[in-house]
Amino acid sequence: MGEFTDKMKGTADRTVGSIKENVGKATGNEELEAKGTAQKLKGSAEKA
């Protein structure tokens, strides 16, 4: 994959991860919150 594609995927993963994390917090779903946090971290790594 190209650098631009990796950055776009990283941005998407960070956004979706943030949404999952917030929904998990709001609903008390610790598993969803943890998955969201992990996806955000993955997105940050891809974007770097």
SVG drawing of the C-alpha trace seen along z (x, -y; Angstrom):
<svg xmlns="http://www.w3.org/2000/svg" viewBox="-26 -11 31 18">
<polyline fill="none" stroke="black" stroke-width="0.4" points="0.0,0.0 1.1,-3.5 1.9,-6.0 -1.3,-8.0 -3.5,-4.9 -1.9,-3.9 -2.5,-7.4 -6.2,-7.3 -6.6,-3.9 -5.0,-5.1 -7.3,-8.1 -10.3,-5.8 -9.2,-3.4 -8.7,-6.2 -12.1,-7.7 -14.0,-4.3 -12.0,-3.4 -12.9,-6.6 -16.6,-6.0 -16.4,-2.5 -14.6,-3.6 -17.2,-6.4 -20.2,-4.1 -18.6,-1.5 -18.1,-4.0 -21.7,-5.3 -23.3,-1.9 -21.0,-0.4 -19.7,2.1 -16.0,2.6 -15.3,5.0 -16.4,2.5 -14.5,-0.3 -11.3,1.8 -11.7,2.7 -12.2,-0.9 -9.0,-1.9 -7.0,0.8 -8.3,-0.3 -7.4,-3.9 -3.9,-2.9 -3.6,-0.8 -4.8,-3.8 -2.2,-6.0 0.5,-3.6 -0.7,-3.3 -0.8,-7.1 2.7,-7.6"/>
</svg>
